[in-house]
Amino acid sequence: MTMVRKGILAFAVSAALGLSPVLRADVLIGVAGPHTGPNAAFGEQYWRGASQAAADINATGGINGEPVKLIKGDDACEPKQAVAVANRLVDQDKVAAVIGHFCSSSTIPASEVYDEGGIIAITPGSTNPQVTERGLTGMFRMCGRDDQQGQVAADFIVDTLKGKRVAVIHDKDTYGQGIADSARAQLAKRGVSAVLYEGLTRGEKDFNALVTKLRGANVDVVYFGGLHTEAGPLLRQMREQGLTASFVSGDGIVTDELVTTAGGPQYVKGAFMTFGADPRKIPEGQALVEKLRAAGYEPEGYTLYAYASLQALAAAFNATGGTDAEKASEWLKSHPVTTVMGTKEWDDKGDLKVSDYVIYEWDDQGKYHQK
């Protein structure tokens, strides 16, 4: 029997039994970020969070009665690859929305593709202000901005660390230099001028020459704008050369992989970083945290941010009765959403109305704790 005849027979049987055959259409959501490469730890956080959210949403009826299906988009934190991923998600995969990207240098060009394609996107972790400053109606974030966390870091350096001779180092990337410049500007407002401002190159591992400069400048605090892939080796080489200056960075090092790239917990001990208030301690997310831990996964970093991002998209689509990006965007900008990270609200730019950056410190076991 051919497939066509089988289909006709199945339809006839359904009709004879008084049943209405219903075709179910998956709601396709892209999860874009560095799923491979040196920053894949963050892509793993995204995928774990979004996957659990999809499973939980599907268990309660999906979106408008249809199941959520996730499609992975690997940009490796490379802008050109991010644009290719975005085009594929829009043109080939026909996604309804995107959770991503991670690196701001990837999110910014990719979001232009989503805007042109009429796709709503929400990034769990891209913090550069330009992500939401370009007038794109369908671009949102579940995190704060660099001009917010840079200020928190600078105030901590001045008020708590009593830094006088501060070096500001960045990785020349959109995120890294952006957050470094934000911290530098706030330091200047507080009366502290950076004694050294310099960029390093992503992918490099030998920073001994830079450390020699830091020692020569007699710095007491090093602020680094960048990711754990460079922060780890820089920290280790600072300590190996006997430089005891305090080390402060941003949310680009919020992963246990920092310990690996540094070569051991002894090198990260005492390092500080800015990140949102620990989402694992928010009451609304406790059941989810316990579920993930029971499955053998610690929901660090942006795991819960990705989960909450899918919750926000689902809420908007369910409320508007479809997957129209314009309607969903308008709804999100005028309605609060209950998530595992508490109630979230967005302004007309797509930024959260409330940011909650705080300081964390790494201990001698290679774990970070909110101060």
GUKE-941787 format. One record per residue (C-alpha): residue number from 1; residue in one letter; x, y, z. Coordinates in nm, 3 decimals. Layout:
BEGIN
 minu roke      c1      c2      c3
  NUM    A       X       Y       Z
...
This chain:
BEGIN
 minu roke      c1      c2      c3
    1    M   0.000   0.000   0.000
    2    T   0.143   0.339  -0.096
    3    M   0.188   0.620   0.158
    4    V  -0.085   0.821  -0.014
    5    R  -0.336   0.535   0.016
    6    K  -0.238   0.483   0.380
    7    G  -0.302   0.851   0.449
    8    I  -0.641   0.843   0.281
    9    L  -0.736   0.530   0.476
   10    A  -0.628   0.687   0.807
   11    F  -0.836   0.996   0.733
   12    A  -1.138   0.780   0.642
   13    V  -1.105   0.577   0.963
   14    S  -1.085   0.895   1.170
   15    A  -1.395   1.033   0.997
   16    A  -1.585   0.708   1.049
   17    L  -1.506   0.718   1.420
   18    G  -1.618   1.078   1.444
   19    L  -1.264   1.204   1.508
   20    S  -1.113   1.519   1.362
   21    P  -0.754   1.463   1.252
   22    V  -0.549   1.760   1.374
   23    L  -0.211   1.850   1.234
   24    R   0.023   1.969   1.511
   25    A   0.274   2.235   1.416
   26    D   0.576   2.275   1.640
   27    V   0.661   2.622   1.763
   28    L   1.025   2.647   1.657
   29    I   1.258   2.848   1.879
   30    G   1.624   2.904   1.796
   31    V   1.884   2.888   2.073
   32    A   2.186   3.073   1.937
   33    G   2.525   3.109   2.100
   34    P   2.873   2.955   2.126
   35    H   2.786   2.585   2.132
   36    T   3.139   2.499   2.024
   37    G   3.473   2.671   2.065
   38    P   3.644   2.822   2.369
   39    N   3.324   2.984   2.499
   40    A   3.103   2.677   2.461
   41    A   3.041   2.671   2.838
   42    F   2.800   2.960   2.791
   43    G   2.627   2.789   2.500
   44    E   2.581   2.485   2.723
   45    Q   2.419   2.705   2.990
   46    Y   2.181   2.846   2.729
   47    W   2.090   2.505   2.591
   48    R   2.038   2.343   2.930
   49    G   1.813   2.623   3.051
   50    A   1.609   2.651   2.733
   51    S   1.574   2.272   2.699
   52    Q   1.437   2.236   3.050
   53    A   1.201   2.528   2.990
   54    A   1.075   2.370   2.668
   55    A   1.015   2.038   2.843
   56    D   0.826   2.205   3.126
   57    I   0.618   2.424   2.893
   58    N   0.532   2.127   2.674
   59    A   0.424   1.930   2.980
   60    T   0.163   2.197   3.050
   61    G   0.025   2.232   2.698
   62    G   0.298   2.405   2.501
   63    I   0.242   2.742   2.334
   64    N  -0.116   2.791   2.219
   65    G  -0.156   2.415   2.240
   66    E   0.143   2.342   2.019
   67    P   0.470   2.183   2.136
   68    V   0.790   2.385   2.156
   69    K   1.086   2.254   1.959
   70    L   1.432   2.403   2.000
   71    I   1.683   2.445   1.718
   72    K   2.048   2.497   1.805
   73    G   2.241   2.772   1.630
   74    D   2.618   2.765   1.687
   75    D   2.791   3.099   1.631
   76    A   3.112   3.018   1.825
   77    C   3.107   3.386   1.935
   78    E   3.215   3.485   1.584
   79    P   3.016   3.775   1.428
   80    K   3.025   3.645   1.068
   81    Q   2.918   3.300   1.181
   82    A   2.643   3.458   1.391
   83    V   2.500   3.629   1.083
   84    A   2.507   3.300   0.892
   85    V   2.331   3.127   1.183
   86    A   2.070   3.402   1.197
   87    N   1.997   3.376   0.825
   88    R   1.960   2.998   0.854
   89    L   1.726   3.020   1.151
   90    V   1.505   3.273   0.971
   91    D   1.509   3.148   0.612
   92    Q   1.562   2.774   0.644
   93    D   1.438   2.674   0.988
   94    K   1.152   2.927   0.995
   95    V   1.179   2.987   1.368
   96    A   0.916   3.190   1.551
   97    A   1.169   3.344   1.790
   98    V   1.531   3.328   1.900
   99    I   1.694   3.298   2.241
  100    G   2.041   3.444   2.185
  101    H   2.309   3.527   2.115
  102    F   2.575   3.544   2.389
  103    C   2.867   3.760   2.275
  104    S   2.741   4.112   2.205
  105    S   2.959   4.124   1.893
  106    S   2.745   3.835   1.763
  107    T   2.408   3.953   1.893
  108    I   2.430   4.298   1.735
  109    P   2.473   4.191   1.368
  110    A   2.249   3.884   1.407
  111    S   1.968   4.093   1.549
  112    E   1.962   4.297   1.226
  113    V   1.874   3.974   1.043
  114    Y   1.597   3.892   1.291
  115    D   1.457   4.243   1.265
  116    E   1.444   4.224   0.887
  117    G   1.283   3.881   0.908
  118    G   1.019   3.990   1.159
  119    I   1.148   3.761   1.434
  120    I   1.144   3.846   1.804
  121    A   1.469   3.775   1.990
  122    I   1.568   3.782   2.355
  123    T   1.928   3.750   2.470
  124    P   1.997   3.597   2.810
  125    G   2.350   3.738   2.829
  126    S   2.447   4.012   2.580
  127    T   2.514   4.324   2.784
  128    N   2.654   4.584   2.544
  129    P   2.421   4.888   2.540
  130    Q   2.402   4.888   2.158
  131    V   2.206   4.563   2.163
  132    T   1.895   4.763   2.253
  133    E   1.995   5.116   2.153
  134    R   1.934   5.080   1.777
  135    G   1.556   5.103   1.770
  136    L   1.489   4.736   1.691
  137    T   1.134   4.672   1.811
  138    G   1.176   4.296   1.858
  139    M   1.508   4.285   2.050
  140    F   1.496   4.215   2.424
  141    R   1.734   4.104   2.695
  142    M   1.694   3.905   3.016
  143    C   2.010   4.061   3.163
  144    G   2.137   4.408   3.247
  145    R   2.373   4.635   3.054
  146    D   2.745   4.705   3.065
  147    D   2.693   5.066   3.161
  148    Q   2.517   4.930   3.472
  149    Q   2.761   4.659   3.577
  150    G   3.065   4.868   3.487
  151    Q   2.944   5.128   3.734
  152    V   2.891   4.867   4.006
  153    A   3.244   4.732   3.953
  154    A   3.404   5.077   3.959
  155    D   3.223   5.177   4.277
  156    F   3.335   4.851   4.439
  157    I   3.695   4.919   4.339
  158    V   3.683   5.268   4.493
  159    D   3.465   5.210   4.799
  160    T   3.562   4.858   4.908
  161    L   3.901   4.781   4.755
  162    K   4.020   5.141   4.801
  163    G   4.195   5.117   4.465
  164    K   4.428   5.403   4.381
  165    R   4.640   5.266   4.097
  166    V   4.396   5.083   3.873
  167    A   4.475   4.920   3.539
  168    V   4.191   4.867   3.291
  169    I   4.249   4.582   3.044
  170    H   4.010   4.464   2.771
  171    D   4.001   4.202   2.494
  172    K   3.922   4.447   2.207
  173    D   3.581   4.283   2.156
  174    T   3.245   4.464   2.161
  175    Y   3.160   4.322   2.502
  176    G   3.504   4.333   2.660
  177    Q   3.603   4.683   2.555
  178    G   3.252   4.813   2.615
  179    I   3.237   4.702   2.977
  180    A   3.597   4.809   3.038
  181    D   3.520   5.157   2.904
  182    S   3.213   5.176   3.126
  183    A   3.415   5.089   3.436
  184    R   3.691   5.329   3.334
  185    A   3.442   5.614   3.291
  186    Q   3.288   5.553   3.632
  187    L   3.632   5.534   3.792
  188    A   3.711   5.874   3.644
  189    K   3.387   6.014   3.787
  190    R   3.499   5.885   4.125
  191    G   3.835   6.057   4.091
  192    V   4.045   5.755   3.992
  193    S   4.225   5.770   3.657
  194    A   4.346   5.440   3.510
  195    V   4.726   5.423   3.528
  196    L   4.722   5.173   3.241
  197    Y   4.459   5.115   2.971
  198    E   4.544   4.841   2.725
  199    G   4.393   4.574   2.504
  200    L   4.493   4.211   2.459
  201    T   4.397   3.976   2.179
  202    R   4.132   3.708   2.222
  203    G   4.278   3.363   2.173
  204    E   4.621   3.451   2.308
  205    K   4.752   3.272   2.617
  206    D   5.084   3.439   2.693
  207    F   5.031   3.764   2.881
  208    N   5.362   3.778   3.065
  209    A   5.469   4.095   2.884
  210    L   5.144   4.261   2.990
  211    V   5.191   4.143   3.348
  212    T   5.539   4.295   3.347
  213    K   5.379   4.628   3.249
  214    L   5.127   4.592   3.529
  215    R   5.402   4.531   3.780
  216    G   5.599   4.826   3.646
  217    A   5.294   5.050   3.692
  218    N   5.266   4.931   4.052
  219    V   4.893   4.865   4.017
  220    D   4.680   4.765   4.314
  221    V   4.371   4.666   4.111
  222    V   4.334   4.514   3.764
  223    Y   3.995   4.547   3.597
  224    F   3.950   4.311   3.302
  225    G   3.679   4.337   3.038
  226    G   3.654   4.005   2.855
  227    L   3.581   3.634   2.886
  228    H   3.712   3.350   3.102
  229    T   3.926   3.217   2.817
  230    E   4.169   3.507   2.858
  231    A   4.091   3.601   3.218
  232    G   4.215   3.262   3.345
  233    P   4.564   3.273   3.192
  234    L   4.600   3.642   3.281
  235    L   4.516   3.570   3.644
  236    R   4.757   3.278   3.663
  237    Q   5.045   3.471   3.511
  238    M   4.980   3.765   3.743
  239    R   5.010   3.538   4.045
  240    E   5.308   3.348   3.906
  241    Q   5.492   3.677   3.867
  242    G   5.406   3.773   4.223
  243    L   5.154   4.042   4.132
  244    T   4.903   4.043   4.419
  245    A   4.680   4.323   4.286
  246    S   4.307   4.261   4.320
  247    F   4.142   4.124   4.006
  248    V   3.793   4.243   3.909
  249    S   3.594   4.145   3.599
  250    G   3.241   4.118   3.466
  251    D   2.985   3.852   3.382
  252    G   3.207   3.715   3.105
  253    I   3.382   3.495   3.361
  254    V   3.069   3.351   3.524
  255    T   3.152   2.986   3.464
  256    D   3.345   2.716   3.646
  257    E   3.556   2.697   3.329
  258    L   3.748   2.996   3.467
  259    V   3.919   2.755   3.708
  260    T   4.024   2.534   3.417
  261    T   4.161   2.818   3.205
  262    A   4.347   2.958   3.507
  263    G   4.505   2.622   3.588
  264    G   4.350   2.563   3.929
  265    P   4.141   2.719   4.207
  266    Q   4.450   2.863   4.376
  267    Y   4.478   3.118   4.096
  268    V   4.116   3.238   4.099
  269    K   4.093   3.268   4.478
  270    G   4.002   3.624   4.574
  271    A   3.903   3.733   4.222
  272    F   3.587   3.944   4.197
  273    M   3.322   3.981   3.927
  274    T   2.989   4.149   3.863
  275    F   2.680   3.945   3.782
  276    G   2.309   3.960   3.856
  277    A   2.191   3.857   4.201
  278    D   2.235   3.478   4.216
  279    P   1.930   3.341   4.028
  280    R   1.973   3.006   4.206
  281    K   1.864   3.174   4.530
  282    I   1.546   3.339   4.398
  283    P   1.240   3.171   4.559
  284    E   1.050   3.136   4.229
  285    G   1.326   2.919   4.086
  286    Q   1.399   2.686   4.376
  287    A   1.199   2.392   4.242
  288    L   1.376   2.418   3.906
  289    V   1.720   2.444   4.068
  290    E   1.652   2.131   4.271
  291    K   1.528   1.947   3.961
  292    L   1.841   2.033   3.761
  293    R   2.073   1.945   4.048
  294    A   1.892   1.613   4.093
  295    A   1.969   1.544   3.728
  296    G   2.337   1.609   3.794
  297    Y   2.362   1.960   3.651
  298    E   2.449   2.274   3.845
  299    P   2.249   2.563   3.690
  300    E   2.531   2.816   3.699
  301    G   2.570   3.139   3.507
  302    Y   2.306   3.198   3.241
  303    T   2.116   2.870   3.273
  304    L   1.816   3.022   3.447
  305    Y   1.838   3.333   3.229
  306    A   1.779   3.112   2.924
  307    Y   1.494   2.932   3.099
  308    A   1.332   3.266   3.187
  309    S   1.380   3.389   2.830
  310    L   1.169   3.105   2.694
  311    Q   0.911   3.169   2.966
  312    A   0.883   3.529   2.849
  313    L   0.842   3.430   2.484
  314    A   0.580   3.168   2.574
  315    A   0.388   3.419   2.784
  316    A   0.381   3.672   2.500
  317    F   0.278   3.419   2.235
  318    N   0.008   3.267   2.456
  319    A  -0.130   3.609   2.547
  320    T  -0.146   3.724   2.184
  321    G  -0.277   3.393   2.052
  322    G  -0.004   3.339   1.794
  323    T   0.362   3.394   1.711
  324    D   0.343   3.736   1.552
  325    A   0.663   3.915   1.657
  326    E   0.515   4.266   1.654
  327    K   0.222   4.171   1.873
  328    A   0.444   3.973   2.111
  329    S   0.691   4.263   2.138
  330    E   0.418   4.513   2.215
  331    W   0.274   4.280   2.478
  332    L   0.610   4.227   2.652
  333    K   0.668   4.602   2.674
  334    S   0.339   4.654   2.854
  335    H   0.300   4.343   3.071
  336    P   0.505   4.185   3.353
  337    V   0.605   3.821   3.320
  338    T   0.647   3.578   3.607
  339    T   0.967   3.377   3.559
  340    V   1.198   3.153   3.760
  341    M   1.400   3.468   3.821
  342    G   1.107   3.662   3.959
  343    T   0.876   3.907   3.785
  344    K   1.037   4.081   3.487
  345    E   0.930   4.396   3.304
  346    W   1.076   4.565   2.996
  347    D   1.095   4.925   2.877
  348    D   1.034   5.049   2.523
  349    K   1.391   4.963   2.423
  350    G   1.362   4.600   2.534
  351    D   1.578   4.649   2.844
  352    L   1.475   4.525   3.186
  353    K   1.326   4.801   3.399
  354    V   1.523   4.675   3.700
  355    S   1.886   4.558   3.696
  356    D   2.035   4.376   3.995
  357    Y   2.413   4.361   3.948
  358    V   2.611   4.266   4.256
  359    I   2.967   4.160   4.339
  360    Y   3.082   3.797   4.360
  361    E   3.407   3.655   4.493
  362    W   3.583   3.330   4.396
  363    D   3.702   3.106   4.679
  364    D   3.990   2.859   4.715
  365    Q   3.764   2.573   4.602
  366    G   3.704   2.733   4.265
  367    K   3.347   2.843   4.344
  368    Y   3.197   3.189   4.334
  369    H   2.973   3.342   4.598
  370    Q   2.770   3.660   4.615
  371    K   2.923   3.907   4.862
